[in-house]
Amino acid sequence: MTHRRAQTLLAVASALILAGCASAPALSEEDAAALDTLAQVAGPTSGVDASAITSTECWLPSDHLIEDESLDGTTWKVLCRVHYTDKSGDRYQDTTCIGDFAAQPMLDHCYRWAHYDFAPEFGDFPAVKAG
C-alpha cells in the first residue's frame, strides 16, 4: 500500500468516526443532570469500593419514567452498571436507581441488584423469614 493511499484511508476512517460521534443525540438538561448525579451515587451505594470504580453506565432516565397516576410524571427508575477492577480483573455490579427530576437531589441512593437464581444461599443478611 502506498503512503498516499494509507493517508486517504486514514482520512476517510477519521471522517466516518467523527460523523458517528456527531450523530449521537444530545442529552436533555434533565437527563444530563440525572446522569451526573447517577455517576456520583450509583457506584458508591452499590457496595463497590469507590476507589475501584472505573466507570458507570445507566439507562437514560427520560426513557424510563414510572407510569403511575399517583406520581407527577417526573419520577424514573433506571438500571446502572458500575464497572470496577479488583484483584480478579474487570468486574461489574448492577444497581437499581429511582429518582425524580423535580427533586433536589434527584436521588441519594441506589440499590444493589443481584441475581439469586440457583444460588445455594441468600447472601444479603440480615434477612427475616417471609410467610
C-alpha positions as CSV (number, residue, x, y, z in Angstrom):
1,M,0.0,0.0,0.0
2,T,1.3,3.4,-0.9
3,H,1.8,6.2,1.6
4,R,-0.7,8.3,-0.2
5,R,-3.4,5.6,-0.2
6,A,-2.8,4.9,3.5
7,Q,-3.3,8.7,4.2
8,T,-6.5,8.7,2.2
9,L,-7.9,5.6,4.1
10,L,-7.0,7.2,7.4
11,A,-8.8,10.4,6.4
12,V,-11.9,8.5,5.4
13,A,-11.9,6.5,8.6
14,S,-11.5,9.6,10.7
15,A,-14.4,11.3,8.9
16,L,-16.6,8.3,9.5
17,I,-15.7,8.2,13.2
18,L,-16.4,11.9,13.6
19,A,-19.7,11.6,11.7
20,G,-20.7,8.7,14.0
21,C,-19.9,10.8,17.1
22,A,-21.8,13.8,15.7
23,S,-24.9,11.7,15.2
24,A,-25.3,10.8,18.8
25,P,-28.5,12.5,20.2
26,A,-27.9,15.5,22.5
27,L,-28.9,14.9,26.1
28,S,-31.7,17.0,27.6
29,E,-30.7,19.2,30.5
30,E,-32.7,16.9,32.9
31,D,-31.0,13.8,31.6
32,A,-27.6,15.4,31.8
33,A,-28.2,16.4,35.4
34,A,-29.6,13.0,36.3
35,L,-26.6,11.2,34.7
36,D,-24.2,13.4,36.6
37,T,-26.0,12.5,39.8
38,L,-26.1,8.9,38.9
39,A,-22.3,8.9,38.3
40,Q,-21.8,10.2,41.9
41,V,-24.4,8.0,43.6
42,A,-24.8,4.6,41.8
43,G,-21.3,3.3,42.3
44,P,-20.7,4.1,46.0
45,T,-24.2,3.0,47.0
46,S,-23.8,-0.3,45.1
47,G,-21.4,-1.8,47.6
48,V,-18.4,-1.4,45.3
49,D,-15.3,0.3,46.8
50,A,-15.4,3.8,45.3
51,S,-11.7,3.8,44.6
52,A,-12.0,0.7,42.4
53,I,-14.8,2.1,40.1
54,T,-13.6,2.7,36.5
55,S,-17.0,3.9,35.0
56,T,-20.7,3.8,35.4
57,E,-23.3,3.4,32.6
58,C,-27.1,3.8,33.1
59,W,-30.3,3.7,31.1
60,L,-31.5,7.1,30.0
61,P,-33.8,8.4,32.8
62,S,-36.2,10.2,30.5
63,D,-36.8,6.9,28.6
64,H,-37.7,5.2,31.9
65,L,-40.3,7.3,33.6
66,I,-42.5,5.5,36.0
67,E,-46.1,5.4,34.7
68,D,-48.2,5.8,37.8
69,E,-51.2,8.2,38.2
70,S,-50.2,9.0,41.8
71,L,-46.9,10.4,40.6
72,D,-46.3,13.7,38.8
73,G,-44.6,12.2,35.7
74,T,-41.1,13.2,36.7
75,T,-40.1,10.0,38.6
76,W,-37.9,7.5,36.8
77,K,-36.3,4.1,37.5
78,V,-33.1,3.0,35.8
79,L,-30.6,0.2,35.9
80,C,-27.0,1.3,36.2
81,R,-23.9,-0.9,35.7
82,V,-20.9,0.0,37.8
83,H,-17.6,-1.1,36.3
84,Y,-14.7,-1.7,38.6
85,T,-11.4,-3.5,38.9
86,D,-10.4,-5.9,41.7
87,K,-7.7,-8.5,42.1
88,S,-9.5,-10.9,39.8
89,G,-9.7,-8.3,37.0
90,D,-12.5,-6.2,35.4
91,R,-15.9,-6.7,37.1
92,Y,-19.3,-5.0,37.3
93,Q,-22.2,-4.6,39.7
94,D,-25.7,-3.7,38.6
95,T,-27.8,-1.3,40.7
96,T,-31.4,-0.1,40.5
97,C,-31.8,3.7,40.9
98,I,-35.1,5.5,41.4
99,G,-35.0,9.3,41.0
100,D,-37.2,12.3,40.4
101,F,-36.3,15.1,38.0
102,A,-38.3,17.5,40.2
103,A,-36.5,16.6,43.5
104,Q,-33.3,18.1,44.9
105,P,-31.2,16.0,44.9
106,M,-32.8,13.8,42.3
107,L,-31.7,10.7,44.2
108,D,-29.4,9.9,47.0
109,H,-29.2,6.1,46.9
110,C,-29.3,3.2,44.5
111,Y,-29.9,-0.4,45.4
112,R,-27.5,-3.3,44.6
113,W,-29.2,-5.6,42.1
114,A,-28.1,-9.3,42.1
115,H,-29.5,-12.5,40.7
116,Y,-30.1,-15.2,43.2
117,D,-31.3,-17.9,40.7
118,F,-29.9,-21.2,41.7
119,A,-27.7,-19.7,44.4
120,P,-27.0,-22.0,47.4
121,E,-27.8,-19.3,49.9
122,F,-29.1,-15.8,50.1
123,G,-26.1,-13.6,50.9
124,D,-27.7,-10.3,51.9
125,F,-28.2,-10.8,55.6
126,P,-29.8,-9.9,57.9
127,A,-33.0,-11.3,56.5
128,V,-36.4,-12.1,58.0
129,K,-38.3,-15.2,57.1
130,A,-41.3,-14.3,54.9
131,G,-44.6,-16.1,55.4
